[in-house]
Amino acid sequence: MHFSGKRILITGGSRGIGRATAIAFAKEGARVAINFARNREAARDTIQAMPGAGHIAIKGNIASPNVARRVMDTVVRELGGIDVLVNNAGIYELHPVQELDYEAWLEQWQRHLQVNLTAAAQMCWLAARQMMQQGGGHIVNVSSRGAYRGEPEAPGYGAAKAGLNQLTQSLAQALAPHNIIVAGVAPGWVDTDMAAPHLHGPRGEEVRRQSPLGRAARPEEIAAAILFLASDEATYCTGAILDVNGASYLR
């Protein structure tokens, strides 16, 4: 895989999968922009952990259409364009239907769709229009095992990730004539800050046993899959959703 000089944008890039992916791209010689919503200290730490120079961190909640546009404009201005977009920003919050009143249900539903699906769609449009001018590029969307397996305690999350898969496959068909490759990666449990309450809480052992490997994925393992899908070697994988769930769900 060759990423020397490539220009990368990773949303949700300050922690977890995003941080591991940013570091992995930087090790391959890429210039990386990470977008983060709130945690400036984590973003600064990620920038410092990346080898090479010219990396940037951009604060902003890309669920806002105007913020999404500002983030992309900043990447194009500061890096000179964009070769790879990794849509990694997302939330996972428990909202079982049997426990919420109607107003709380609607709030959680809209929140999960906006952050996990609509924000990614906005970034895809912005990246695609820039990549069309440049002659091509790669988009990798971070989905979830839950898009297939279901998420009984977080149905909005599962629905949003299923929609993200369909967006990925639709755009793969639409953008192929423009040499834009679109694919997705669908992790199971990953040992990140977002998953920590579940992996290291009372149900942690049960959660880890979902995989016959007896553990959650390391963020670096998901990052490796993302780099493969963003590489020229994976061009014919356009439209694919790569499962990286430790055989915890097979389809």
VEXDREN-265831 format. One line per field, with one value per residue (C-alpha): residue in one letter; x, y, z. Coordinates in nm, 4 decimals. Layout:
# residues N
code = [A;...]
x = [X;...]
y = [Y;...]
z = [Z;...]
//
This chain:
# residues 251
code = [M;H;F;S;G;K;R;I;L;I;T;G;G;S;R;G;I;G;R;A;T;A;I;A;F;A;K;E;G;A;R;V;A;I;N;F;A;R;N;R;E;A;A;R;D;T;I;Q;A;M;P;G;A;G;H;I;A;I;K;G;N;I;A;S;P;N;V;A;R;R;V;M;D;T;V;V;R;E;L;G;G;I;D;V;L;V;N;N;A;G;I;Y;E;L;H;P;V;Q;E;L;D;Y;E;A;W;L;E;Q;W;Q;R;H;L;Q;V;N;L;T;A;A;A;Q;M;C;W;L;A;A;R;Q;M;M;Q;Q;G;G;G;H;I;V;N;V;S;S;R;G;A;Y;R;G;E;P;E;A;P;G;Y;G;A;A;K;A;G;L;N;Q;L;T;Q;S;L;A;Q;A;L;A;P;H;N;I;I;V;A;G;V;A;P;G;W;V;D;T;D;M;A;A;P;H;L;H;G;P;R;G;E;E;V;R;R;Q;S;P;L;G;R;A;A;R;P;E;E;I;A;A;A;I;L;F;L;A;S;D;E;A;T;Y;C;T;G;A;I;L;D;V;N;G;A;S;Y;L;R]
x = [0.0000;0.1335;0.0060;0.3114;0.1904;-0.1764;-0.4200;-0.6479;-0.9478;-1.0703;-1.3847;-1.3937;-1.0180;-0.9005;-0.9694;-1.0292;-1.0504;-1.0002;-0.6802;-0.5363;-0.6236;-0.4684;-0.1430;-0.1402;-0.1840;0.0850;0.3276;0.2726;0.3717;0.0280;-0.0726;-0.3674;-0.6476;-0.8486;-1.1888;-1.3087;-1.6213;-1.5120;-1.1962;-0.9207;-0.6654;-0.7203;-0.6893;-0.3625;-0.2286;-0.3181;-0.1445;0.1670;0.1573;0.1647;0.5027;0.5732;0.4642;0.1751;-0.1028;-0.3945;-0.6872;-1.0204;-1.2796;-1.6489;-1.9618;-2.0103;-2.3731;-2.4241;-2.4282;-2.2459;-1.9776;-1.9304;-1.8718;-1.6284;-1.4316;-1.3994;-1.3079;-1.0346;-0.8925;-0.8850;-0.7267;-0.4662;-0.3782;-0.4434;-0.7183;-0.8402;-0.7504;-0.9161;-1.2170;-1.2731;-1.6193;-1.5574;-1.7461;-2.0339;-2.2220;-2.3607;-2.6042;-2.8455;-3.2108;-3.4258;-3.7749;-3.9427;-3.7809;-3.8264;-4.1214;-4.2150;-4.0257;-3.7056;-3.7378;-3.7709;-3.4734;-3.2486;-3.3697;-3.2960;-2.9626;-2.8350;-2.9476;-2.8011;-2.4594;-2.4161;-2.5794;-2.6657;-2.3270;-2.1539;-2.3768;-2.2851;-1.9141;-1.9498;-2.1108;-1.8467;-1.5590;-1.7049;-1.7438;-1.3829;-1.2570;-1.4447;-1.2436;-0.9186;-0.9833;-1.0667;-1.0226;-1.1362;-1.4146;-1.4247;-1.7291;-1.7046;-2.0221;-2.0913;-2.1762;-2.5010;-2.6176;-2.6652;-2.6969;-2.9334;-2.8977;-3.1892;-3.0721;-2.9699;-3.2010;-3.1328;-2.7632;-2.8322;-3.0716;-2.8275;-2.5413;-2.7622;-2.8418;-2.4709;-2.4065;-2.6680;-2.5260;-2.1820;-2.3047;-2.5175;-2.2289;-1.9903;-2.2095;-2.2712;-1.9108;-1.7189;-1.7217;-1.5390;-1.2692;-1.3977;-1.3863;-1.6362;-1.6270;-1.7044;-1.5736;-1.8111;-1.6424;-1.7843;-1.6790;-1.3609;-1.1668;-1.2170;-1.3324;-1.6832;-1.7030;-1.5242;-1.8389;-1.9624;-1.6327;-1.5132;-1.8477;-2.0526;-2.1277;-1.7722;-1.6898;-2.0163;-1.9472;-1.5930;-1.7128;-1.9278;-1.6121;-1.4504;-1.1235;-1.2483;-1.1707;-1.2700;-1.0753;-0.7852;-0.8351;-0.5209;-0.6884;-0.9753;-0.7290;-0.5460;-0.8707;-0.9448;-0.6009;-0.6473;-0.9852;-0.8342;-0.5462;-0.5184;-0.4838;-0.8475;-0.9992;-1.2076;-1.3508;-1.5631;-1.9080;-1.7807;-1.8558;-1.5690;-1.6641;-1.4022;-1.5890;-1.3784;-1.6378;-1.8881;-2.1428;-2.1232;-2.3439]
y = [0.0000;0.3400;0.6532;0.8777;1.2312;1.1307;1.3662;1.2001;1.3236;1.1136;1.2182;1.1258;1.1106;1.1989;0.8712;0.5000;0.3702;0.7191;0.7787;0.4384;0.4993;0.8458;0.7110;0.4222;0.6545;0.8885;0.5967;0.5334;0.8897;1.0488;1.3956;1.3566;1.5867;1.4692;1.6118;1.6089;1.7394;1.8357;1.6837;1.9224;1.7590;1.4154;1.5682;1.7362;1.4086;1.2292;1.4921;1.4584;1.0782;1.0856;1.0699;1.3125;1.6722;1.8754;1.7045;1.9169;1.8897;2.0554;2.1064;2.0911;1.8784;1.7588;1.6695;2.0389;2.0864;2.4185;2.2734;1.9774;2.2164;2.4212;2.1101;2.0006;2.3523;2.3621;2.0269;2.1327;2.4665;2.3355;2.0046;2.1058;1.8486;1.5165;1.1660;0.9588;1.0272;0.7997;0.8503;0.7270;0.9735;0.8089;0.7555;0.4502;0.5177;0.2691;0.3505;0.0356;0.0993;-0.0656;0.1790;0.5197;0.7523;0.8791;1.2088;1.0398;0.7786;1.0466;1.2382;0.9308;0.8222;1.1588;1.1905;0.8511;0.9044;1.2542;1.1630;0.8128;0.8516;1.2058;1.3471;1.0755;1.1460;1.5140;1.4341;1.1850;1.4505;1.7081;1.4651;1.3242;1.6656;1.7507;1.4099;1.4427;1.7567;1.5781;1.2653;1.0183;0.9132;0.6727;0.6872;0.4373;0.4354;0.2792;0.0771;-0.1927;-0.5557;-0.4172;-0.3243;-0.6975;-0.8543;-0.5929;-0.3720;-0.4453;-0.1937;0.0713;0.0281;0.3760;0.2887;-0.0358;0.1354;0.4181;0.1769;-0.0304;0.2908;0.3719;0.0371;0.1108;0.4594;0.3036;0.0605;0.3175;0.5628;0.2878;0.2413;0.6101;0.7250;0.4433;0.6291;0.9114;0.6777;0.7194;0.3961;0.3603;0.0756;0.0081;-0.1770;-0.3342;-0.3976;-0.5838;-0.4800;-0.2702;-0.1828;0.1946;0.4611;0.4421;0.0670;0.0698;0.0812;-0.2346;-0.4222;-0.3463;-0.3341;-0.6127;-0.7706;-0.7432;-1.1136;-1.1962;-0.9348;-1.0575;-1.4168;-1.3182;-1.3748;-1.7203;-1.5306;-1.4305;-1.0611;-0.7397;-0.6035;-0.3681;-0.0317;-0.1019;-0.4097;-0.1997;0.0622;-0.2024;-0.2952;0.0712;0.1260;-0.1761;-0.0494;0.2953;0.1536;0.1181;-0.2571;-0.2631;-0.0842;-0.3855;-0.3988;-0.0934;-0.1512;-0.4103;-0.4050;-0.5844;-0.7654;-0.7345;-0.8825;-1.1764;-1.4286;-1.2948;-1.2671;-1.4534;-1.3856]
z = [0.0000;-0.0994;0.0745;0.0578;-0.0087;0.0018;0.1719;0.4257;0.6258;0.9190;1.1018;1.4678;1.4377;1.7870;1.9692;1.9219;1.5660;1.4239;1.6184;1.5246;1.1593;1.1595;1.3019;1.0531;0.7541;0.8872;0.9206;0.5487;0.4619;0.4280;0.5443;0.7763;0.8860;1.1836;1.2643;1.6237;1.7938;2.1462;2.2933;2.1876;2.4183;2.2624;1.9161;2.0128;2.1504;1.8266;1.6140;1.8301;1.8011;1.4210;1.2491;0.9692;0.9276;0.7950;0.9921;1.1127;1.3564;1.2790;1.5501;1.4640;1.4815;1.1233;1.1950;1.1102;0.7305;0.7566;0.9822;0.7468;0.4580;0.6661;0.7602;0.3967;0.2819;0.5468;0.4345;0.0701;0.1560;0.4017;0.2338;-0.1264;-0.1837;-0.0504;-0.1638;0.1113;0.3319;0.6311;0.7814;1.1347;1.3574;1.5392;1.8627;2.0409;2.3237;2.4753;2.4019;2.4335;2.3027;2.6031;2.8473;2.6819;2.6567;2.3118;2.3351;2.4527;2.1774;1.9091;2.0468;2.0456;1.7013;1.5426;1.7228;1.6044;1.2459;1.2320;1.3711;1.2260;0.8839;0.7777;0.8784;0.6775;0.3775;0.3947;0.4043;0.1183;-0.1020;-0.0191;-0.0729;-0.3927;-0.5522;-0.4729;-0.5858;-0.9154;-0.9866;-0.8960;-1.1034;-0.8271;-0.4669;-0.1959;0.0611;0.3481;0.5748;0.9202;0.9718;1.2298;1.2843;1.4245;1.0749;1.0124;1.3567;1.4974;1.8056;2.0400;2.2996;2.0456;1.7451;1.6089;1.5890;1.4022;1.1614;1.0918;1.0212;0.7905;0.6056;0.5898;0.4219;0.1578;0.1075;0.0605;-0.2035;-0.3858;-0.4062;-0.5183;-0.8242;-0.8825;-0.8443;-1.0158;-1.3522;-1.1738;-1.0390;-0.6835;-0.4842;-0.1989;0.0540;0.4171;0.7180;0.9733;1.3095;1.6039;1.9521;1.9513;2.2654;2.2543;2.4974;2.3527;2.4160;2.7526;2.9716;2.7998;2.7678;3.1182;3.2979;3.4559;3.1169;2.9892;2.9900;2.8165;2.5496;2.4880;2.4542;2.1563;1.9517;1.9585;1.9987;2.3422;2.3064;2.1349;1.8401;1.8878;1.7124;1.5092;1.3578;1.2261;1.1040;0.8997;0.7246;0.6530;0.5013;0.2767;0.1509;0.0908;-0.1134;-0.4894;-0.4356;-0.3164;-0.6164;-0.7158;-0.3636;-0.4385;-0.2901;-0.0415;0.3294;0.5031;0.8245;1.0994;1.3933;1.5111;1.3840;1.6363;1.3564;1.0267;0.7244]
//
